[in-house]
Amino acid sequence: MAMANTSPLARRLPLVGGYIRLMDGVSRGAAYVACALFLAGVAAICHMVFVRYALGMSTSWQTEFTIFSVTGAMLMGSAYVLMTGGHVAITLLPDLVGGLGRKLMLLLGSLVGLAFCAALAYGSWVYVAEAWHGQWTTGTVWNPPLWPALLPVALGATLLTLQYVAELLRGEEN
């Protein structure tokens, strides 16, 4: 089970086990936030449909809000998906190789994923800071500030990076 804390490293070093447990808990909490963001997007779409088709009025914020909330939900939930092994993985080659070759391939894939997510997190925080300091808005009819829409991207990428570290420390448990 991906959430079990049974790696030899975690058993020897309590700090490692504590980090893994902390990240697992934070990832679970972020999954609840992701669920709330997704439900908010669904509610906004339902509101838009009702206002447009039942009341015959125009809408100004629902589509943009839904894009922001569902994108935020996807990224805020990504650490939980990694933790639970719910991501799509094509393991044909590692399974064929087996043994040490399999472990090395999976480790290399995790390290590449970690590097990508770390770069995404860094770039996302820079983007949030630029949007905050520049007082950027979306430039649409609704025209909200942009940084709140970018914040879940930066938080989600950061949590995913930290969960990758936890998964590497956890090791393969099969």
C-alpha positions as CSV (number, residue, x, y, z in Angstrom):
1,M,0.0,0.0,0.0
2,A,1.5,3.4,-1.0
3,M,0.5,5.1,2.2
4,A,2.1,2.5,4.5
5,N,5.3,3.7,6.1
6,T,7.4,0.6,5.8
7,S,10.6,1.6,4.0
8,P,13.8,0.5,5.8
9,L,15.0,4.1,5.7
10,A,11.9,5.4,7.4
11,R,12.2,2.7,10.1
12,R,15.8,3.6,10.8
13,L,15.4,7.4,10.7
14,P,12.3,8.7,12.6
15,L,12.7,12.1,10.9
16,V,12.2,10.5,7.4
17,G,9.2,8.6,8.6
18,G,7.8,11.8,10.1
19,Y,8.3,13.6,6.8
20,I,6.6,10.9,4.9
21,R,3.6,10.9,7.3
22,L,3.4,14.7,7.2
23,M,3.4,14.8,3.4
24,D,0.8,12.0,3.2
25,G,-1.4,14.0,5.6
26,V,-0.9,17.3,3.7
27,S,-1.6,15.5,0.4
28,R,-4.8,14.1,1.8
29,G,-5.8,17.6,3.0
30,A,-5.0,19.1,-0.4
31,A,-7.2,16.4,-2.0
32,Y,-10.1,17.8,0.0
33,V,-9.3,21.3,-1.2
34,A,-9.2,19.9,-4.8
35,C,-12.6,18.3,-4.3
36,A,-14.1,21.6,-3.1
37,L,-12.5,23.5,-6.0
38,F,-14.0,21.0,-8.4
39,L,-17.4,21.2,-6.9
40,A,-17.2,25.0,-7.0
41,G,-16.5,24.8,-10.7
42,V,-19.5,22.4,-11.2
43,A,-21.7,24.8,-9.2
44,A,-20.6,27.7,-11.3
45,I,-21.5,25.9,-14.5
46,C,-24.9,24.9,-13.2
47,H,-25.4,28.6,-12.2
48,M,-24.4,29.7,-15.7
49,V,-26.8,27.3,-17.4
50,F,-29.6,28.4,-15.2
51,V,-29.0,32.1,-15.6
52,R,-28.5,31.8,-19.4
53,Y,-31.2,29.4,-20.3
54,A,-33.8,29.7,-17.6
55,L,-33.6,33.4,-17.0
56,G,-32.3,34.5,-20.4
57,M,-29.6,36.7,-18.9
58,S,-25.9,37.0,-20.0
59,T,-23.1,35.6,-17.8
60,S,-19.8,37.2,-17.1
61,W,-17.7,35.2,-14.6
62,Q,-18.8,31.6,-14.6
63,T,-16.7,30.2,-17.4
64,E,-13.5,31.9,-16.2
65,F,-14.2,30.8,-12.6
66,T,-14.7,27.2,-13.7
67,I,-11.5,27.1,-15.7
68,F,-9.6,28.5,-12.7
69,S,-11.2,26.2,-10.1
70,V,-11.0,23.0,-12.1
71,T,-7.4,23.7,-13.1
72,G,-6.6,24.4,-9.4
73,A,-8.4,21.2,-8.4
74,M,-6.3,19.2,-10.8
75,L,-3.0,20.5,-9.5
76,M,-4.1,20.5,-5.8
77,G,-5.1,16.9,-6.1
78,S,-2.0,15.7,-7.9
79,A,0.1,15.0,-4.8
80,Y,-2.6,12.7,-3.5
81,V,-2.8,10.9,-6.8
82,L,1.0,10.3,-6.7
83,M,0.8,9.1,-3.1
84,T,-2.0,6.6,-3.8
85,G,-0.5,5.4,-7.1
86,G,-3.6,6.6,-9.0
87,H,-1.6,8.1,-11.9
88,V,-1.4,6.5,-15.3
89,A,1.8,4.5,-15.6
90,I,3.0,2.4,-18.5
91,T,5.3,-0.2,-16.9
92,L,5.7,-2.7,-19.7
93,L,9.4,-2.2,-20.1
94,P,10.3,-2.1,-16.4
95,D,8.1,-5.2,-15.8
96,L,9.9,-7.0,-18.6
97,V,13.3,-6.1,-17.3
98,G,12.6,-6.9,-13.7
99,G,15.0,-6.9,-10.8
100,L,17.6,-4.2,-10.5
101,G,16.9,-2.8,-14.0
102,R,13.2,-2.3,-13.0
103,K,14.2,-0.5,-9.8
104,L,16.6,1.8,-11.7
105,M,14.1,2.6,-14.4
106,L,11.5,3.5,-11.7
107,L,14.0,5.6,-9.8
108,L,15.1,7.4,-12.9
109,G,11.4,8.1,-13.8
110,S,10.8,9.4,-10.3
111,L,13.9,11.7,-10.4
112,V,12.9,13.1,-13.8
113,G,9.3,13.7,-12.4
114,L,10.8,15.3,-9.3
115,A,13.0,17.6,-11.4
116,F,10.1,18.6,-13.7
117,C,7.8,19.3,-10.7
118,A,10.5,21.3,-8.9
119,A,11.0,23.5,-12.0
120,L,7.2,23.9,-12.4
121,A,6.8,24.9,-8.8
122,Y,9.6,27.4,-9.0
123,G,8.2,28.9,-12.2
124,S,4.7,29.0,-10.8
125,W,5.8,30.9,-7.7
126,V,7.6,33.4,-9.9
127,Y,4.5,33.8,-12.0
128,V,2.3,34.3,-8.9
129,A,4.7,36.9,-7.5
130,E,4.7,38.8,-10.8
131,A,1.0,38.7,-11.0
132,W,0.7,39.9,-7.3
133,H,3.3,42.7,-7.6
134,G,2.1,43.8,-11.1
135,Q,-1.5,43.8,-10.0
136,W,-2.3,41.7,-13.1
137,T,-5.9,41.0,-13.9
138,T,-7.4,38.6,-16.5
139,G,-8.4,41.4,-18.9
140,T,-11.9,39.9,-19.4
141,V,-15.3,41.3,-18.7
142,W,-15.2,39.9,-15.1
143,N,-11.5,41.1,-14.8
144,P,-10.5,39.6,-11.4
145,P,-6.9,39.7,-10.1
146,L,-4.9,36.9,-11.7
147,W,-2.8,35.8,-8.7
148,P,-5.6,33.9,-6.9
149,A,-6.1,31.8,-10.0
150,L,-2.4,31.1,-10.2
151,L,-1.9,30.3,-6.5
152,P,-3.4,26.7,-6.7
153,V,-1.0,26.0,-9.6
154,A,2.0,27.0,-7.5
155,L,0.7,25.2,-4.3
156,G,-0.2,22.1,-6.2
157,A,3.2,21.9,-8.0
158,T,5.0,22.5,-4.7
159,L,3.0,19.8,-2.9
160,L,3.6,17.4,-5.8
161,T,7.4,18.1,-5.6
162,L,7.4,17.4,-1.9
163,Q,5.3,14.3,-2.3
164,Y,7.8,13.0,-4.9
165,V,10.5,13.4,-2.2
166,A,8.3,11.5,0.2
167,E,7.8,8.7,-2.4
168,L,11.5,8.5,-3.1
169,L,12.2,8.2,0.7
170,R,9.4,5.7,1.0
171,G,11.0,3.5,-1.6
172,E,9.4,0.6,-3.4
173,E,7.3,-1.5,-1.1
174,N,6.6,-4.5,-3.4
